[in-house]
Structures are given as structure tokens and as C-alpha cells.
Amino acid sequence: MENYGVQIFGSDIESLSFAAEKVSKDFDILDINMGCPAPKVVKNGDGSKLLQNLDLVGSIVEEVVRASSTPVSVKIRKGWSKSNDVSIEAAKIIEQAGASMITIHGRTRDEFFAGEVDLEAIKKVKEAVHIPVIGNGNIVDEKSALKMFEYTGVDGIMIGRASIGNPWIFKQIIHYLQTGEKLPSISNQEKLETMIKHIELEVEQKGERVGIPELRKHMACYIKNLPNASKIRVRINQINTKGELISFLKECF
Ligand SMILES: Cc1cc2nc3c(=O)[nH]c(=O)nc-3n(C[C@H](O)[C@H](O)[C@H](O)COP(=O)(O)O)c2cc1C
């Protein structure tokens, strides 16, 4: 069964509740982003900045749960900084306010995306609440996925960066967790077919003018292990149409 989630962010209770009411009916999960570290987000008090105001966190979750017609989950980080690890307190407040699930990225805002992920903190959050907890951060392959489950006891995992240019990571990890065996590597043919599908979906949604530039970073990740990857990337960055991009990729593969 496939479930689709949508995420909202902000710190104004009224706007969040309005958004929740509008979008929740079309999705299976409504997530609130309380983990984003981006300066343009935190300067408005949104994303991970909320972890410095746990009273507001509780009020937001309560109100969004009330307004949403689908279960609400919340994505958090450990806290704002090393001296502000609020993960357990935040998780309890979020659960108390009616959320159905928590995802925790085991880093503070100050750490952005670098360095080790604190599995111990994720484990403590899992132990502190009764709702499902999803562990996130630096899961890049079968081994790191298994480690997240085994070390922390989480109910699920979330994979971010390692899926860019590698959408097969999900089926590879699921297969490994279910059977203990690794799937063979993806063939170039399957890779090419997926890239073409990705290009077609993007251009269908956004048109060539917006879609093709947005695709460049994804294409760079798909091709990064090919011989001549840097030359291919340079050429991809000069292409502006779907037809040209697809025929160039067919040549490369
Ligand atoms: C380019 C980029 C965009 C992201 N956008 C979001 C977002 O919109 N919402 C969110 O909850 N997390 C977002 N994240 C954070 C990821 O969900 C995840 O928490 C983080 O990358 C750590 O997991 P990873 O090591 O698997 O990438 C983003 C991360 C990156 C690198």
C-alpha cells in the first residue's frame, strides 16, 4: 500500500491550521516541519527555530491536529545546538498534543547536515514516547539502515540525500531487511529508463524552462559513477530541451 504525505512549515498557528485544513484531505499524512535549518526559514521563527520555543510547538501541534482530517506527524531535530538538546522534551510535548508519529533527524540545527548522527538521541526519543518514531540521518545503504533499526529500536527509517539519483535505495534496503541478501546493482538500462521517466514527469509538471534546470542536479547524481561523469555533466548543463537531454543520455549509456 502506498501512502502519500504532505509537509507544511511555519510558526503562525492560524496560517498552519488554515493550511492543514486545506491540504490534509488529499493526503494520508500531514507532516509539520520543525527541523529545517535553512537561514531563510529559521529567521522567521520556522523550521528548527521552533525547538527553542516548546510551548509554541505544543500549541501548533494541537491546533494542526484539530484542523487536519488526516493523522499529523512532526519532523524534528535534536535541538538547536549542542547545549540545547530538547529532543526528549519536544517529543513528549508533540505526543501529548496529539501527533501520531515523530521523525527525528539525529543532529542539532547548528550541525546542519554534517558530521555523525546521534543514534543515542534517536534511541532515547523512541523510548520516551508511545507513538511511532522514524529515525533519520546518514542512512546511505543496507548496513546503515540496519544499524539505525538495531541501535535505536525505531519503527521506521527516513532516507534523504542518499536517494537523490538513487531511487532504488528503498527497494534495495527493504529487500535486505527482509531477506538478509543484497540485490544486484542496478543495470545501466534500468538506470536510463528511470532517468527518462524522471525527466518526463518533471517536464510534464513544470515545463522545460523550469524543469530542465531543476533536473540538472538530479542527473549529476544519477551519472556520478559513470566513466567520464564530469564531461557528461558539463554537457547536460548546456542542454535546455527534453528531447535533446534524453537523446544525449541514450548516447552516454
Ligand atoms: C536539499 C535538501 C532539502 C531538504 N528539504 C527538506 C524538507 O523540505 N523537509 C524536511 O523535513 N526535510 C528536508 N530535508 C532534510 C532531510 O529530510 C533529512 O532530514 C536530512 O537530509 C538528513 O537525512 P539524510 O542524511 O538521509 O539526508 C532536506 C535536505 C536536503 C539536503
The ligand as an SDF file (V2000), in Angstrom:
LIG
                    3D

 31 33  0  0  0  0  0  0  0  0999 V2000
   18.2900   19.7220   -0.3880 C   0  0  0  0  0  0  0  0  0  0  0  0
   17.5610   19.2400    0.8380 C   0  0  0  0  0  0  0  0  0  0  0  0
   16.2340   19.6040    1.0340 C   0  0  0  0  0  0  0  0  0  0  0  0
   15.5370   19.1720    2.1680 C   0  0  0  0  0  0  0  0  0  0  0  0
   14.2330   19.5310    2.3180 N   0  0  0  0  0  0  0  0  0  0  0  0
   13.5430   19.0600    3.4020 C   0  0  0  0  0  0  0  0  0  0  0  0
   12.1700   19.3790    3.5540 C   0  0  0  0  0  0  0  0  0  0  0  0
   11.5520   20.0970    2.7560 O   0  0  0  0  0  0  0  0  0  0  0  0
   11.5430   18.8610    4.6360 N   0  0  0  0  0  0  0  0  0  0  0  0
   12.1790   18.0720    5.5570 C   0  0  0  0  0  0  0  0  0  0  0  0
   11.5550   17.6170    6.5170 O   0  0  0  0  0  0  0  0  0  0  0  0
   13.4760   17.7860    5.4360 N   0  0  0  0  0  0  0  0  0  0  0  0
   14.1630   18.2600    4.3840 C   0  0  0  0  0  0  0  0  0  0  0  0
   15.4920   17.9510    4.2600 N   0  0  0  0  0  0  0  0  0  0  0  0
   16.1720   17.1740    5.3210 C   0  0  0  0  0  0  0  0  0  0  0  0
   16.0650   15.6730    5.0960 C   0  0  0  0  0  0  0  0  0  0  0  0
   14.7200   15.2500    5.1730 O   0  0  0  0  0  0  0  0  0  0  0  0
   16.8470   14.8960    6.1600 C   0  0  0  0  0  0  0  0  0  0  0  0
   16.3320   15.1760    7.4270 O   0  0  0  0  0  0  0  0  0  0  0  0
   18.3260   15.2130    6.1560 C   0  0  0  0  0  0  0  0  0  0  0  0
   18.8360   15.3900    4.8440 O   0  0  0  0  0  0  0  0  0  0  0  0
   19.1180   14.1080    6.8620 C   0  0  0  0  0  0  0  0  0  0  0  0
   18.8540   12.8540    6.2830 O   0  0  0  0  0  0  0  0  0  0  0  0
   19.8310   12.1920    5.1750 P   0  0  0  0  0  0  0  0  0  0  0  0
   21.1840   12.0460    5.8470 O   0  0  0  0  0  0  0  0  0  0  0  0
   19.1880   10.8730    4.8420 O   0  0  0  0  0  0  0  0  0  0  0  0
   19.8920   13.1310    4.0120 O   0  0  0  0  0  0  0  0  0  0  0  0
   16.2010   18.3710    3.1400 C   0  0  0  0  0  0  0  0  0  0  0  0
   17.5390   18.0140    2.9380 C   0  0  0  0  0  0  0  0  0  0  0  0
   18.2310   18.4360    1.8040 C   0  0  0  0  0  0  0  0  0  0  0  0
   19.6730   18.0310    1.6510 C   0  0  0  0  0  0  0  0  0  0  0  0
  1  2  1  0
  2  3  1  0
  2 30  2  0
  3  4  2  0
  4  5  1  0
  4 28  1  0
  5  6  2  0
  6  7  1  0
  6 13  1  0
  7  8  2  0
  7  9  1  0
  9 10  1  0
 10 11  2  0
 10 12  1  0
 12 13  2  0
 13 14  1  0
 14 15  1  0
 14 28  1  0
 15 16  1  0
 16 17  1  0
 16 18  1  0
 18 19  1  0
 18 20  1  0
 20 21  1  0
 20 22  1  0
 22 23  1  0
 23 24  1  0
 24 25  2  0
 24 26  1  0
 24 27  1  0
 28 29  2  0
 29 30  1  0
 30 31  1  0
M  END
$$$$
